[in-house]
Amino acid sequence: MKKTLLALLLAPALLAGCEATHQAPAAALVPRAEGITNKYWKLVTLVGQPVTMAPGQEREAYFMLKDSSRVAGFGGCNVLNGSYELRADQLRLRFTNLLTTLKACPGPNQETALLAVLNQADNYTLQGDTLLLNVGRRASLAVFHAVYF
């Protein structure tokens, strides 16, 4: 009797353990490609050249466009901040009032070229999780990939 009672008490717990757990649909696991704000954009190509981290570089170059029309990021040596103007319906993006910290940077510095690109860019192309910054109809000035944490 005790064994039967114990089996009856444990059966729901055992069955619940065997029940499949609820999983998000596959579409929810795929990164969303629409929109460029509130994403971490890692720099991968700058003026046609692949970007690699310099020895001793504390982190990769990136930027994030915040909902508040503020841009924040890291140029490779210094922190960068500023504003941006976005017209997503026309694929227009302009960075304004960009400022960086003034840390002395050892070795070759791609940061100056990145800041020049950000100041020149006036439009963008979005291809999935790849963002290209452009000026006019010329070739892309910089290519960024979205990073999801």
WOLINLIN-V610632 format. One record per residue. N is the residue number from 1. PSI is psi in radians with two decimals (* if undefined). Layout:
n=N psi=PSI
n=N psi=PSI
This chain:
n=1 psi=-0.76
n=2 psi=-0.67
n=3 psi=-0.68
n=4 psi=-0.78
n=5 psi=-0.76
n=6 psi=-0.74
n=7 psi=-0.71
n=8 psi=-0.63
n=9 psi=-0.62
n=10 psi=-0.35
n=11 psi=-0.84
n=12 psi=-0.66
n=13 psi=-0.73
n=14 psi=-0.72
n=15 psi=-0.66
n=16 psi=-0.63
n=17 psi=-0.51
n=18 psi=-0.29
n=19 psi=2.44
n=20 psi=2.39
n=21 psi=2.66
n=22 psi=2.24
n=23 psi=2.60
n=24 psi=2.57
n=25 psi=2.66
n=26 psi=-0.61
n=27 psi=-0.55
n=28 psi=-0.39
n=29 psi=-0.28
n=30 psi=2.24
n=31 psi=2.46
n=32 psi=2.33
n=33 psi=-0.33
n=34 psi=2.51
n=35 psi=2.67
n=36 psi=-0.10
n=37 psi=2.73
n=38 psi=0.62
n=39 psi=2.62
n=40 psi=1.94
n=41 psi=1.86
n=42 psi=2.27
n=43 psi=2.20
n=44 psi=-0.48
n=45 psi=2.35
n=46 psi=2.06
n=47 psi=0.85
n=48 psi=-0.05
n=49 psi=2.38
n=50 psi=2.53
n=51 psi=2.27
n=52 psi=2.71
n=53 psi=2.42
n=54 psi=2.67
n=55 psi=2.30
n=56 psi=-0.05
n=57 psi=2.29
n=58 psi=-0.49
n=59 psi=3.00
n=60 psi=2.75
n=61 psi=2.37
n=62 psi=2.96
n=63 psi=2.80
n=64 psi=2.30
n=65 psi=1.97
n=66 psi=2.74
n=67 psi=-0.43
n=68 psi=0.25
n=69 psi=0.44
n=70 psi=2.50
n=71 psi=2.44
n=72 psi=2.58
n=73 psi=-2.84
n=74 psi=2.25
n=75 psi=-0.07
n=76 psi=-0.41
n=77 psi=-0.68
n=78 psi=2.67
n=79 psi=2.45
n=80 psi=2.57
n=81 psi=2.79
n=82 psi=-2.75
n=83 psi=2.90
n=84 psi=2.71
n=85 psi=2.13
n=86 psi=2.26
n=87 psi=1.47
n=88 psi=-0.58
n=89 psi=-0.42
n=90 psi=0.09
n=91 psi=0.64
n=92 psi=2.37
n=93 psi=2.20
n=94 psi=2.33
n=95 psi=2.41
n=96 psi=2.70
n=97 psi=0.74
n=98 psi=2.30
n=99 psi=2.60
n=100 psi=2.79
n=101 psi=2.95
n=102 psi=0.73
n=103 psi=2.40
n=104 psi=2.29
n=105 psi=2.13
n=106 psi=2.67
n=107 psi=-3.01
n=108 psi=2.46
n=109 psi=1.97
n=110 psi=-0.11
n=111 psi=-0.71
n=112 psi=-0.75
n=113 psi=-0.68
n=114 psi=-0.78
n=115 psi=-0.68
n=116 psi=-0.73
n=117 psi=-0.81
n=118 psi=-0.65
n=119 psi=-0.47
n=120 psi=-0.58
n=121 psi=2.41
n=122 psi=-0.08
n=123 psi=2.99
n=124 psi=2.82
n=125 psi=2.34
n=126 psi=2.10
n=127 psi=1.59
n=128 psi=-2.08
n=129 psi=0.42
n=130 psi=2.22
n=131 psi=2.21
n=132 psi=2.23
n=133 psi=2.31
n=134 psi=2.86
n=135 psi=2.14
n=136 psi=-2.41
n=137 psi=0.26
n=138 psi=3.07
n=139 psi=2.73
n=140 psi=2.43
n=141 psi=-0.62
n=142 psi=2.63
n=143 psi=2.34
n=144 psi=2.59
n=145 psi=2.43
n=146 psi=2.39
n=147 psi=2.26
n=148 psi=2.31
n=149 psi=*
